[in-house]
Structures are given as C-alpha cells and as structure tokens.
Amino acid sequence: SPEDGKSKEKKKQKDEESEGIVVGVITDPAAVCIAHGLTEIEESGAIDLDSAGNTSSSWKNVLVIDWGASGLTATHIQRSIPNSYSLLRIVRHATEASCAGIVI
C-alpha cells in the first residue's frame, strides 16, 4: 500500500539523519584512560597497578605521558569519585617542546 511505502521512506530518512551525530568529545589523555580500562568499575584485567590489591576501579589520580612529535606532554587526570563512572577532569597539562623532533 502507498502508506506502507511512506512509512518505510520516513524510517529510512530518520535512520540516515541519526547517523553521524556527535555524542561527546574526549581529550587524548582521557581516551588513554578509557582504552586501558581505568573507567571500568569491574576488574577488566586490562591493567595491573600492583600486587597489593589496587584495581583499576580504585584510582583517583593518574598521570598520562605522551612523547609525541610535538614534545613530551604530561597530563594529570583526576576522577572525583573513585569506584564510579564519574567524569574525568584534567587538573594540569604541560608540554615540553625541547624533547621533540629535530631538537633531540
């Protein structure tokens, strides 16, 4: 029927419109924390902080080091509520350009 065709066309158009929507933006240091399982509540086995029983869910502060083309970058990231899916906050971010590229 013509109405079935219209509803299928509307659904197809709605699906096409929903593709490509940006839900959020994260920084490179936050992506590192997520990639290493630091934002997971359950022990994922992705990292082993030490043998004293610390797990990825109990951290509050982390230092992310990036030695890239623009220099040595250190980022202090803090999670306000340990053992939860809380927002990550960049406390301090510093880059030392003398440790990069042709300078070395």
N, C-alpha and C positions, 0 to 999 in steps of 0.2 A: 504494500500500500504506500501511497505518497507520504503519509505521516511517518511511517517507519523509516523511510529514506531521509526525511528531515531530521528525525531524532538521531539517526546514525551520523548524519553530517554534523550536527551540533556537538555530539560526543567527540567526534574526530577533531573538530575545531578546538574544543575545550582541552583535549589532550595535547594538541600542538601548542596552545597558549601556555600550558603549565610547564612545558619543557624549558630549561634554561633559566629558571628563576633562581637568583642567588639567595640562599637562606642565611648565610653568615660568612664572615671573613675572619680568618685567623692569621696570626703572625707566624713567621718561620719557627721561632723558638717554641711557640705553643704547638705547632704541628709536630715538632720533635717529641714533646712530652706525650702527645696523643699517640704517635707512632710507636713509642716504647712502652705503651700501656700504663703510663703514670696517671691517667684519668679514670682508670677502671677501678671499681670497688672490689671485685673479686680478684683473687690472685690469678693472673693470666700466664705466669711463667715467662713473660717477655723479658723481665729483668730480675737480677738477684742483687739487692743492695748490699747485703752482708749475711752472715750466717747467724746473727743474733736474733733473728725473728722479725726484722723490719720487712715490711712488704710494700708493694707499690701503692697500696691504699693508705699508708700511714704517713706519707710525706707532706711537708708543709712548704718547704723551700727547695728550689732546685736551681743549679747553675748550668745553663746551656752554652757550650763553647762552639763557635763556628769559625774555622780557619779557612776562609774562602778567598776569592780573588781580590776582594776589597780590603782585606786585612783580618786581624784577629778580633772577633766580636764575642763579648761575654754578655749574657743576659740573665739577670736574676729574676726568676719567676716564682710567684707565691700563690698558694691555694689557701684561701681564708679558712675553710672548714675541712680539716683532714677527714678521711674516710667518707667523702661525699663527692657527688658530681657538681662541684662548685665552679665558679668562673675562675679562670687563670688571670693573674694580674702581673704585668711587667713592673717590677719595682725599680730596676735600673738596667740600662742598656748602654754599653760603651764599645767603641771600635777603635783599635789601634792600627792606623793605616801604615805605619812603618814596618809592619810584619807582612807585607803583601807584595805580590808580583815581582817586578824587576828590582825592588828595593832590597830584597833578600839576597 
